[in-house]
Amino acid sequence: MDKTMTSYTISLGHGHILAVEDSLVQAKMLQYFFDNNNINAKIFSNAYDAYESAVSNPPVLVISDIVMPGMDGYEFCLKLKNNPVLCSIPVILLTALRDPLDIVKGLQAGADNFITKPYDEQYLLSRIHYLLANNDMRRSGAGDIVIEIVFQGQKYQINSDKKQILNLLLSVYEAAIIRNNELIEAKQQLEEMNSNLKTANEQLDAFARTVSHDLRSPLTGILGFTELTLYEFGNELSEEVKTNLQWILKSGHKMSELIVDLLNYSRSSRAEIKSEPLDLSQIANEVIEEIQARDPERKVNFNIFKDLHVIGDPALMRVLLNNLIGNAVKYSGKTEHPEVTFGTSIIYGQKTFFVKDNGIGFDMARAGKMFEPFVRLHTSQEFPGTGVGLSTVKNICIRHKGDIWVESKPGLGATFFFTIGEIGN
């Protein structure tokens, strides 16, 4: 996408944009997009609720995903266009455009624009601006002429007006050019990656075995004999020597932590999932006991909701909660009265778990890559860590058919939301 694209300012007056997106993560991305551009919007997780809202309070524009349970995006668009009060409202469909029949279905439904996923936010903004700016030129009802086309041996009837058809087809053509350029670049990268993939996987398994044995064993000896030296000969050693030994211990423990995190990261993406009914509340309390045992002087107010049940792998769920709760405790370390909450809420109709703290927080503009390995938003001097924990959590959520995202503000703490595909009783 051309990064020099014109910047647009959208003014809706007292109006609003209506969006339908059943994916929690995608819905949050849309909400962030609207908020960032000061656009008044309503977001729904299904087309039925969205249509009722449109009838009672018509929007100035509609953005809808296509693949949704129940009423899909095409049906939703057609229902809007068949309503005399709503038919002139521009509709943008978000799609992967993997099937040529998508274009025909879009024409039949009367859609005004296609935007392919994943979309560039500036491009989406330009499409919204264009449709709103040209809406006064649109027809006020369905077209008078019905066009019959034959596609893949099947007849279809299109009654959209000429301008609407042209807008839709041009948006498809533009998306196809962008996607083709992306595919050419991706193909070159994929060929290079595939040539090394098999070797890399074999090396990863070998690395995990090496880390678990060949590195941990000598490191345990180093830490053990250093602690023994300090304990037995501490009184005979100079302050400089004791300081040096304490630095060895500190560095060794840091290396040990990195080894454990790397092992967890490897297991999170490759280990076999052994799902069973789990009480996350119980696991969270066990994790908290371990945290308090490591630092009994640290006082944190924990609030753990009861009866948080899922179907999942017990070892991986423990790793997930250990990382999220551990991070919450760590990053509220400079707060006078630290509080950590683990609970659940309903977001866009789906049960969602969250871990919330009142710690240092961060600017969301820096959060784009925080779930990638070795990415940290704070220095090791501010808060120790390896930068592997959140990428491990992301892997665990994905492998349990869920996802994770974060909301935060500097100085106001952070809340990590995650979903799990199977919820227990």
N, C-alpha and C positions, 0 to 999 in steps of 0.2 A: 504494500500500500504506500502511496506517495505521501511522505511525511510533510510535504509543503502544502497540503490541502488547506483551503481557506477555513478559518475558524468562524463558526456560526453562533449567533445568539438567538435563542428561541424565546419568544414572548407569547404566552397563551392567554394573557388577560386573566379572566376568572375561570377559564377552561382548564381541562386536564387531559392527559394521555392515559389511556387504559392499556395495560399490558397483561398478557396471560403466559405464564411459564410454570410448568409443574416441577422443574428441577429447583431444589432449594438454593444450590450454589449459583445457578444461572439467574434466579430471581434476585438474589443478593447483589449480583453483578449489575443487573439492570437498575436496582434501587440505588446503588452507588453511582451509576452513570447519571440517573435523573437528579440525584442530590448534588452531584458535582457540577451539573449544568443548570441548577436552579429551575428544574422542570417539575411542575406539579403533576404527580402521577399516582395511579392506583394500580396495584399489582395483585393478581389473583392466581391461584394454583390450578384452577379448572375453568373451562369455558362456560359452564352452566352459571356459576356465580358471576362471572364477568358479563355475561349477556344480561342478567337481571340488573346489574349495576348500570349497564349502558342504556337500558330501557328507562330506568328511573332517573338517571342523570347522564345524558349523552356526552361522550367525550369529543374532543376535536380530532383525535387520531387514535388508531388501535394498532398495537404491536402484539403479534401472537405467534407462539411456537406452533409447529404443525403436529408433531408426534406427541399426543397427550392421551391419557386414558379417558374413556367415555367419548365425549364430543371432541374430535380432532380439530386442527386449525382450519382445514378446508370447510368443514361443516359449520364451524363458528363464523367464518367469514361469509359464507353463503346465507346464513341466518340473518346476519347484519344487513346484507345487501337486499334481502327480501323484505326487510322491514321499511316501509315508506318513510318513517321518521329518521332511520339510521343509515339509509342506503348511500347517502352522499359522504359519509365519514370515510376518509382514506384508511386503508388497511395494509400494514406491512406484515408479511409472513417471514418468520425466521426458519430457515431450512438448511439441510445439508446438500440439497439438490443432487442426490445420488441417482435418481431415476428420472429420465426424460419425461415420464408421465406426470411428474410434479408440475411441470410448466402448464400442461393441459388442465390439470386439476385446479391450478391457480387461476387460469383464465375462466374456467367454468364457475369457480367460486366468486369471481369478480374482484380478486386481490389487485392492489395498486402497485405493490413493490415486493420483490423478493430480496432478502438479505441473507447471505450464507453464513453459517456458523463454522468456526469462530469469527465474529465480526470485529472490525476495527471501529472503535467508539466514535472517532471523528467522521468516519464514513456514515455510520448510523445517524449521527447528528445532521449531516448534510442531506440525507434522504428525508428526515423529518422536516427540515427547513424547506426543502423543495416542495414536498407534498402540501404543507400548510400554506406556503406562498402561492401555490397554483390552485388551491382548492376552490377559489371563487370562479375559476374558469370551467370547473367540472359540471357535468350534468346534474340535475336535481332528482333524477329517477333512473330506472333501468333503460337501457338502449332500446330504440324502436326496431332495430334491425337485428335479426337472429342470424348468426353466421354458423354454417354447418361445416365441420372439418372431419377428416378421416385420419386417424393416427394409429399405427400398428393394427390396421384392419378394423378398428372400432370407430363408430361415428360419435362425434361430440357436438353439442350445440353451445355456442358462445354468444351471450347477449350484452357483453360489456361494450362501452362506447370506444371509439377509435383511439382517443387520447389515453384512455385507461389501458387499452391493450398495448399501445406503443410504449407507455411508461413501464409496464410490467416486462415486456420483452427486452427493452433496453437495459433494465436493471439486471435481467438474467444474463444478457450478453456481457455486460460490464463485469458481473460476478464471475462469469466463465473465463474471461481474459485474466482477471486477477488470480483465480484459482489455478489456471493453466500455468501461469508464471511461477506460482508457489509450488506446483507439482513438479515442474522441471527442476527447480532448485532442490526440492525435497528428494527427488529421484536420485540426483547426483550424490546427495548426502547419504541416502539409504544404501546405495551401492557400496559406498566406502565403509559404512557401518556394518553391513552384512558380511563383508569380507573378513571382519575381525570378531564377529559376534560369538561364534562357536568357541574360539580360543579364549575370548574374554570370560565366557561362562565357566569354562574349565578352570581358568585362573582364579575366578571368584570362589569356587568351591575349595580349591587348594589354599587360597588365602584364608578362608574361614577356618579351615583345619589348622593352618599354621598359627593363626591368631589365638585359637583356643588352647593350643598346647605349647608350641615352640616359643611363643612370646610370653605367655602368662607364667609358665613354669620358672624361667630365670628371673622374671620380674618379681615373683613372689619371694624368691631367695634374696634378691637385692633389698626389698622392703623389710623382710624379716631380720636379716643380719644388721641392717642399719638401725632398726628399732632396738635390737639386742645390744648393739654397741652403745647407744645413747643410754639405755637402762643400766647396763653394768659398769660402764666407764665414764658416765656423764660427769661425775665429780672430778675426774682426773683430766678432763679435756679442757682446752682453752675455749673461750667464748667463740672465737673465730671458727674453730673446728666444729663446735656444736651447731653453729649457724649453718655451716656448709652441709652437715649431715641432715639438718632439718630441711634444707633446700632439696637434698636428694629425695627425702621422703615426700615432700610436696610434689615434686616433679614426677616421682614414681606413681603416686596415687592418681595424678592427672592422666598419666599414660594408661594406668589400669582402667580408669573411667572411659577413656577413649576406646580401649580394646572392647570393653563391655558394650559400648554404644555401637561400635562397628559390627559386633556379632549380632546384636539385636536388629540392626538395620538389615543385615544379610538374611537373617531368619524371617524378618517381617515380609520380605518380598519372595522368599523361596520355600519356606517351611510349609509342610502340609497342614491344612486347616482341619482341626479336630473340634467340631462345633458341639456344644452342649448347653443346656440352660444354665445361665449365670446370674448371680445377684451382684451387680456392679457396686451397690452400696456396701456390701460386705468386703469386696475387694478393695474399694476405696479406703475403708477404715483400716484394713490391714496395711495398705501402703502408707497411710498416715502414721500408724504405729512405728513402722520402720523409719520414717523420716524423723519422728520425734526421738527415737532411740539414738539416731546418729547425732542429733543436736538437741539434747534435753533442755538446754537453757533458752532455746528459741520459743517464744510464746506466740502462737497463731490461733486465731478463732476460726475453727472449721465448722462449716454447716453442710452436712451431707444428707440429701434427701433419702428417704427410706424406699425400699422395694423398687429399685431401678433394675429391671430385668431385661436381659437380651439373650439371644442365641449366638454363641461365639466361641472362639478358641480361648481357653482360660489363661494360657501362658501369654498369648499376644495381648489379651485385654488387660492383663496386669502390667505389661510393658507400656501400653497406651496410657493407663491411668497414672503409672509411676512417672512418666514423662510430663503429662499435663499438670498433675497436682504438684510434682516436684518443681516445675517451672513457676507455677503460681506462687509457691512458697519462696522460691529464690528471688523472683522479681518484685516481691513485696517486702524484701529484706530491709529496705530503707524507709518503710512506712511505719509510723509510730504505733498504730493499732492494726496490724495486718489481718485481713479476713480472706478466707478462701471458701468458695461455695461450689459444690458439685450437685447439679440437679437436672431437671428436665422441663421442657416447655413445648408447646405446640406452635410450630412456625409453618405458615402456609399449609396447614392441615396435616403436618407430619410431626411425629414425636421426635424431638431433638434433644440431645444431651448437651450440657455445657459445663465448663469449669471457669469460674470467674474469680478474679482477684482485684484488690484495690491498690496495686503496686504502681510501678513507674510508668507503665504503658508505653506507647510508641505512636509515631505518625503513620497513619494508614498508607500514605504515599510510599512508604518504604517497605510495605508488607508483601509486595508482589512475588518475591522469591524466597520468602522465609520458610517455605516447606521444602526447599531444595537442600541437599546435603551440604554441610559446612558453611551455610549462610547464617550470619549472626547480626542482629541489630544493635548489639551492645558489645563493647570491648571486654576482653578477659579480665582486665583490671577492674572494670565496673562489676561484672558478674561472671564467675567462672562457668565454663561449659565447653562442649565440643562442636556444637552446631549440627549434630546428627539426630537429636531426639525428635524434632518435629517432622523431619522427613520419614522417620520410622513410623510415627503416628499416622502420617498420611498414607503410607503403604498399608498399614493395618486396617484403616478405615476402608480403603478401596477394596482390599481383599475380602472384607466383610460386606461388600456391596453397599457401602456408605460413602461419606465424604466428610471433609472438615474445612472450616473457614474461621476467621477471627475478626473481631471488632475491637477497636481500641482507640484511646485518645491519650496524648502525653499527659502524665500526671494523674490520670483517672483510671488506671488499671487496664486490664485486657480480659476479654471473654472469648474462649475458644468453644465453638459449637461443632458437634459432630453427630453423624447419623450412622446407624447400623441397620443392615438390610433386614434382619429378623429380630423382632422385638418379642421378648418373653412375656409370660402372663404376670 
